[in-house]
């Protein structure tokens, strides 16, 4: 498996915080400007990824004319955000402030909370990860200089400058006194945290309007009014080496993704999807789903792998791995009925699968359960097609999302994308079936299946139900079996197989029976 930026960041994050990946959700998103942390119901961290806007590279409110020339600065900011968020994951206890925040101005209450906890995070990094902390401090000082320069440009008279400098010196002294008090608090002393929070909240001067771009803030802007253009950040030591690694891996990652996207370019032009993209990643959610379904995963994978999909020719008992002990016994007893070959665990020819999951808003009520079935099906697909065959995993609403392309390995990246599946948008079922059919047609493989997980509510296009039926009928004429899971009883005629979702246990059992029948029909 080739590393990705997300893989490296994930490892660094948990090395710093020392927590279990199952207990924290992490998303790496392009459509986001600044880092964000939600602390409930579980800690969820959102990291902005480098992205292009009008041909320019951007991250955390900074814009660059060239990714190649600015990659060190871009990934210095990215790495700083990983370290900062990991520090919060290690020591920040949001429950200390939860009751205190009620009834207060939400923005100011969060700024107070962030002021206190950022000081504690910096101390943690300084003590336990000094090689990271020293470089992050350089980045922080760099942005403070930018901020102070902008502030001075807004002060037009010398008298205001003198007043401002005197005032800022006083505030700086107050902050240093508070910093010492914060660092002296026993982490278990909730009352002291509240006492300090009250002091800061009630002071109109302690909190600053200035925000570090790599740190999470409740009040980060959702749009950028003025970008920092072509800034240059230089780092050293271990931090520098990791930033270099991020950059190298990112370029390789972009190439791989571009190669995958290119394959979809010529087969999507007449479809109504807004875009074709990769699913966001969340390894924590995948691990929780896998933990909740591990018994069903094993059952489904083993039984499907044992299901033959080709007629045996000749004497299959004369094929397989020779078992010496059985062979000796057969010769000694002169008994030809003793099986001396261990049969391979399946007799199969190539199959090609497309698993496609409806993630439109209509799926919201049942999606947590149906996502468990989807992960079972994905794991089974990897087992069934591990030697002969190819398989892909996709989701759709008004976008079509790649979880695993047919030519990608089922590695941590693909599994993380299963964890990152989210519900939103419309439901273009017909286009999803059409696109999966075209994907399956690219290979000359006899057995082809579309496993469609949906509630059947095709919304967002004119004559959606009719288009869905036509797309499914067209797929079947091409020899593609379309199996629907989650459709209500009675909507069965247009599918090769159709079953409602009746809980994980029953649905797994019904699916195994359906797959056995389909494989038998093909033989």
N, C-alpha and C positions, 0 to 999 in steps of 0.2 A: 504494500500500500504506500502510495506517495503521500508525503505530508502536505497539509494545507495550512494556511495562516490560522484558520479556526482550530486545527489540531494543536498547533504550537501554543496558541493563546490559552486554549482549554487546559493544557498541561501546566503551563506557568501559573494560571489562576489558582488551580487546586494545590499546586506546590506551595504557594504563598499562604492560602487560607487554611489548608489542612482539613477541609471539609469533604464529605462524600458527594460525588457528582449527582447522585440521585436526589439530594436534598436542595439543590440550587439549579434553577433554570438559567440558561445562557442563550441569547440570540445574537447573531451577527447580521446586521441589517444594512443594506445600502440606502434605503429610503429614510434615513435618520441623520440629523446633524450632529448631535452630541450624545455622550453616554447618559444612560438613565438607569436608575435602580428602583424597583418596587419591592417593598419588604413584606407584603402580605398578598395572598395567603402563605406564600413561601417567597424567599428572596429570588427575584428575577432580574437579571442584568441584561441590558440592551447595549451592544457595542456598535457604533457606526463603522461601516467599512469604507475604504476609499471608493469613490465613484466619480464618474464623468458627468459634468454639467456643461452643455454647449461646447464640448470638446476639451474642457479643462478639468484637471484632476482636483477633487475636493475632499476634505475631511475636517471635522470639528471647526467649522467657520473659517478655514484657511483654503486658499485657492492657488493652484500651481499651473504653470504653462506646460510643464512636462513631467510625466510620471517618472521617466528614467532619471532625470536630473534631480528630482525632489523626493525620491523614494525614501531616503534616509530620514528626512524631516517628517514625512507622512507616517512612517512606521515608528518613529520616536514618539509621536503623539499617540499613536495606537497603543504602543507598549505601555506608555505612562498610564493610559486609561485602564488597562488590564491590571496593573499593579495597584492603582488606587482603589478600584472596585473590589479586588481580592482582599485588600486591607479591611474594607467595610465588612466583607463576608466573614472575616476572622474575628473582629472585635465589636462591631456595632450591634447593639441590642435595641431594636426599634420599640419593643414593648415598654422600655423605660419612659418613653415619651408619649405613648399612644393616648392615655387618658388625659395627660397634660394638654395635648393639642386640641381637645374638644372645646368648641366655643371660641377658639382664637382665630385670628386672621390666618388662613391656611398658608398663604405664601410666606408670611413673616415667621410663622411657627416652623415651617420647614427650613427656612434660612437659618433660624436659631439652632435647630437640630443639626444641620449640616456644618455650621460653624464649629460646634462642639466636637462632632465626630470626625471632621476632617483633621482637627488638631491631634486627636488620638490616633488616627490612621497614620499621619506623618511620623509620629513618635514610634509606632510599631515598625514602619518601614526603615526608619533610621537605626533602630536597635537590631532588627532581625535580618534586614536586607539592605545593608549600607551601600553596597555596590549599585543597587537600583536607586536608592533614595538620593544619593549625591547627584546623579544625572537628572532625576526628576526635579530636583531643586534648581538646577541650571535652567531647565525648561520653564519652571515657574518664574524665576527671576527674569527671563527673557520676555515673558508675556506681561509681567508687571511693568517693565520698562515701556513696552508698547502702550499699555493702559495709561501710565503716567504722562507719556508724551501727548496722547490724545486729550487727556484732561487739561494739561497746561495750554494746549492750543485753544481750548474753549474759554480760558481766562484772559480777558482782553486788557485789563489794566494792571499796573505794577502793584497798586495797593491791594488788589484782590489776590495777587500772587503772594504777597507778604502774609496776608491774613490766612490764605489757604495753607501755606507751609507751616505756620504756627499751629493752626487747627489740626493738620494732619499729624504733626509731631505728638500732640496731646492724645489723639485717638490711638496712635501707635503704642504709646505707653500704656493706655488702658487695656489694649488687646494683649500686651505682653503679661500684664498682671493676671488677666483672666486665663490666659494660656497656662500659666503656672498653677492656678487653682484647678483647672480642668485636669491637668496631668497628675495632680495630687489626689484626685478622687479615687476611692476604692471602687473598682468596676461593679461590685455588688451593692454599692450604696446608692439606691435609686433616689432617695430623698436629696442627696447632694447634687445629683444630675438635675433634678427639678429646680433646686435652688439656683444653680448657675443659669439654667434655661430662663427662669423668671427674670434674672438680672439682665440678661442679654436681650430678651424679648421687649422689656420695658425701656431699654435705652434706644434712642433714635440714631445714635452715632456709631455704635460698635460694628454693626453689620455694614459690609461694603457692597456697592453695586457691582464691583468687579468680580468676574467669575472665570476661573481657570477652564479652558476649553476641554481638557482631558478629564476633568472631574465631573461627576454627576451632580446636577442641581435641579431642584423642583421647578425653578423658574427659568430654565434654559429657553431661549427664544425658539419658536417653531419655524421661523424664517429668518434669513440673514439679511440685515440691512446694509452692512458694510463688511466685506470680506478682508481678511489679512492676506495680502498678495505676496506670493513668492518669498515667504520668510525662509530663513536658513537656520536649522538647529543642528549643532554639532555635539556628539556625545562620545564617551570613551569606555574602555574596559569591557566588562561582560555585557553591559547594556548595549554598547556599540555592536558587539558580535551578534547578539540576538536580533537587533534591528536589521543587520545585514542579512541574517537568515530569513527574517520575515520578507524582506524585499525579493530575495532570490526565489523563495517559494511562491510568492504572489505572482511573479511573472509566469512561472510554470503553470500555476493554477489558472491564470487568465487564458493561456494557450489551450489548456485542456477543455475549459468551458466553451471557448470560441469554437473548438472543433466539434463539440457536441451540438452546440446551437446551430452550426452550419448544416448539420444533417436534417434539421427541422425546417430550414429556410424554404426549401422548394415544395414542401407538402402542407403548408399552412396558409398560403396566400388567399384562398377562397373561404377560409373559416372566419368566424366572427369573434374569436378570442381577442381580448385587448392586448395580451402579450404572452409570450412563451418564456418561462424563466425557471430557475432552480428554486426548490423549496428552501425556506430558512431552516437553520439547524438548531436543535435543542436536544443535546444528548441526555440531559437529566430526565426529560419526559420519556424518551425512548427506554431508558433503564427502568423507570417506574412501570411502564407498560409491559416490558418484558418480564419483570419480576411478578406482576399480577397475572400473567398468562403462561408462565413457564410450563405448567403441566399440559395445557392444551397445545402449546407449541410442539412439545415432544410427541404427543399423540398424533397430531396432524401431519407433522413431517415424516414420522416413521411409517404411518399407514399409507400416505400418498406415495412414498418412495417404493413401497412394496407392491403397489398396484401396477400390474403389467399393462402395457399399451401396444403390444405387438403379439401376433399369434406365434406360438412356439412352433418351430419346424424340427422334425427329427426327434431325437431323444434328448430333452434338456437335462436329464439326470446324468448324461455322459459329458456334461460341460461344467466347468467351474474349477475350483481349487481342489487339488488332490489332498485328501486327508489320510495321512500315512497309517495312523492307528486303525482306521476303518478298513483300509485296503488290506492290511495284514490279517485282520479278522476275517474279511471276505475270502481271502485266499486259503487261510487255514480251515475255514468251515466249508469251503467250496460252495459258497452261497452267493449267487449272482444278484440276489435281491437286496443285498446290503448296499446302501448308498455310500459310495466312496468319494464323491465330489461334493464339496460345499457349494451350494448354489449362490451365485451373486445375489445381492439383496434386491435386485430388480432386473427384469428383462424389459428394456425400454429402448425406444428409438427417440430421436430428437423431438422436442416440443418447443414451442415458443409461446410465451405468456406475456400478456399485458394486464397488469393489475391497475385499475383506475378507480379512484375514490372521489365521490362527490363531496366537495367541501363548501357547498353553497349554504346560505343562511337557513334554508328549510331543514337542514340536517342537524341543527343545533341541539334539539332536545335528545336525540339518540346518539349523537356523535361520539361521546366518550366511550360508549359500549362498542359501537361499530368500529372505532379505531383499534380496539383490542383485537377484533376479528381480522382487521387489515394487517396488523403486525403478525398474527399467526399465519396468515396467507403468505406474507412476504418471506417469513422464515421457511415455510414449507416450499415455496418456489425455489429458494436457494438450495434446499436439499434435493428436491426432485430434479432440478436442472444443473446440478453441480458438475456432472460428467458430460451429459449430452443435452444440449439445449441452451436457450437464451431466455432472459426474462427482464421485463422493465416494470417500474412502479411509478405511477403518475397520480396527480390529483387535478381537479378542475372545479372552477366556478365560472366566472366570466374570463378567467385566465387559465392557461394550461401550465401546470407546474411539474417539473422533472424531479422526482425523488431519487430514482435510479434509472439511468439509461441502460438499454440492453447490453451495451459494451462496457459499462462500468462494473467494477467489483462491488459486491455487497459488503462494504467496509464501514468504518465508523462514520464516514461522511454521509453515506446513504442512510444509515441507521439514525444519525442525528437529524436528517431531513424528515424522517417519519415522525420523530418527536416534535419537529417544528410545524407540523401541519396545523393550520388554523381555519376556523369557520368564518366565512364572509362572502358576500356577493351573490350573483345570479347563478343559474344552473344551465349550462350549455351542453346537455347530455348528447344531443345529436352530433355536435362538433367533436366531442370527446371520443365517441365511438368511431367517427370517421377518421380522426387522427390516429387512433390506436390501430385501426385497420390498415392504414397506410404504413405505419411503422412495422407491423407484422408482415406486410407484403414485401418488404425489402429483402427478406431472406427466403430462399427456396426450401422451406421446411413444411412437412406435410401436416403436422398436428399444430394447430394454432388456436389459442384461447384468449378471449377477453373476459376478465373477471371484473364485473361492474358492480361496485358497492354504492348504492344510491337508494333514495326513497321514491324515485321515479317522478318527482315534481320538476319537470323541465320548464324553467322559467327564464324569460329574458329575450326570447326571439319569437317572431311571428310564426304561428302554427307549430309551436314547439313539440307538441305530442306527435303530430304527423311526421315532422322531420326526424324525431327519435325513431319512430317505427321504420321509416325508410332507411335510415342509417344502419339499423340492426339487420334489416332484411338484406341490404347490400353486402354487409359483412358476411352473413351466412351463405350468400350465393358465392362468395369467394372462398368458402370452405373454412371460415372462422367461426368457431363455436362461441356464442355470447352467453355467459352465465351471469344472471343478476342476483345479487344478495341484498335484501332490505326492501324489496318491492312488496306491496301488499298482495295478499292472496287474490287470485283471479286474473292478475296481469301476467299471464304465462305464455300466451300463444306466440308472441313474436320472438321469444328467447329460446335458446337451446335448452336451458334450464332456468328456473326462477324459484326463489324461496324468500319468505319474509325473514326478518331478523327477530329471533325469539330467545335472546340471551346467548351468551358465548357457548355454553355447553351444548344446547340443542342445535345451534347453527353450525358448529363444527361437525357434529354428528351427521346432520343433513347434507352438509357440503361434501363430506367424505363419501357418502352414498351416491350423491350426484356425480362426483368426479369418477367414481368407479363405474357407474353406468355409462358416462360419456366415453371413457377409455375403452370400455367393452364394446360400445357401438362402433368405435373406430377400427376395432380389430378385425 
